[in-house]
């Protein structure tokens, strides 16, 4: 009887582990879709993230005063910040 309980416990742990990795894969899939969407938007608007000091910048327009900009520690975070600014505009 003790072996049966142990086997059930192993099966539960195995299912928990599988569920955990499935959730991680789902989250990464959603992140990848977001990154693809951001890259398509950047391509459509002909924007390229550029290094500005210690951060990355995406700028749409002639300058920071007249345009829309997003800054971040990585190109993707700058693109996300740009999208927020564009939507809030």
matplotlib code that plots the C-alpha trace (Angstrom):
import matplotlib.pyplot as plt

x = [0.0, 2.8, 4.3, 0.9, 0.8, 4.4, 3.5, 0.5, 2.7, 5.2, 2.5, 1.1, 4.6, 5.1, 1.8, 2.6, 6.0, 4.4, 1.8, 4.5, 6.5, 3.4, 2.5, 6.1, 5.8, 2.5, 3.9, 6.9, 4.7, 2.6, 5.9, 7.1, 3.8, 4.2, 7.8, 6.7, 4.0, 6.4, 8.9, 6.2, 5.1, 8.7, 9.1, 5.9, 6.9, 10.5, 11.8, 15.1, 16.0, 19.2, 21.5, 21.2, 23.6, 23.0, 19.5, 17.9, 15.5, 12.8, 11.9, 9.2, 9.5, 12.2, 13.2, 12.1, 10.0, 8.0, 8.0, 7.0, 9.7, 10.2, 13.2, 14.4, 17.3, 16.9, 15.7, 12.5, 11.8, 12.3, 9.8, 7.3, 7.7, 7.3, 4.1, 2.7, 3.5, 2.0, -1.3, -1.5, -0.5]
y = [0.0, 2.4, 1.9, 2.8, 6.1, 6.9, 6.2, 8.5, 11.2, 10.8, 11.0, 14.2, 15.8, 14.8, 16.4, 19.5, 19.7, 19.3, 22.0, 24.4, 24.0, 24.3, 27.6, 28.8, 27.9, 29.7, 32.8, 32.8, 32.2, 35.3, 37.3, 36.2, 37.2, 40.7, 41.0, 40.0, 42.6, 45.3, 44.4, 44.6, 48.0, 49.3, 48.0, 49.6, 53.0, 52.5, 52.9, 51.5, 51.5, 53.5, 53.7, 57.0, 57.3, 54.3, 53.5, 52.7, 55.1, 54.8, 58.1, 58.9, 62.5, 65.1, 65.4, 64.7, 67.9, 67.3, 63.6, 60.5, 58.6, 55.6, 54.8, 51.5, 49.5, 47.1, 47.7, 45.7, 47.7, 51.0, 49.7, 48.9, 52.3, 53.9, 51.9, 53.1, 56.7, 56.3, 54.8, 57.4, 60.2]
z = [0.0, 0.8, -2.7, -4.3, -2.3, -3.3, -7.0, -6.8, -5.3, -8.1, -10.7, -9.1, -9.0, -12.6, -13.7, -11.6, -13.4, -16.8, -16.0, -14.9, -18.1, -20.2, -18.5, -19.1, -22.8, -23.1, -21.5, -23.8, -26.8, -25.8, -25.3, -28.8, -30.4, -28.8, -30.0, -33.5, -33.4, -32.2, -34.9, -37.6, -36.3, -36.3, -39.9, -41.0, -39.5, -40.7, -37.2, -35.8, -32.1, -31.5, -28.6, -26.8, -23.8, -21.6, -23.0, -26.3, -28.0, -30.7, -32.2, -34.7, -35.9, -36.3, -32.7, -29.1, -28.8, -31.9, -32.2, -30.2, -28.4, -26.2, -24.1, -22.5, -21.3, -24.4, -27.9, -27.1, -23.9, -25.9, -28.6, -25.9, -24.3, -27.8, -28.3, -25.0, -25.9, -29.3, -27.9, -25.1, -27.6]

ax = plt.figure().add_subplot(projection="3d")
ax.plot(x, y, z, "-o")
ax.set_aspect("equal")
plt.show()
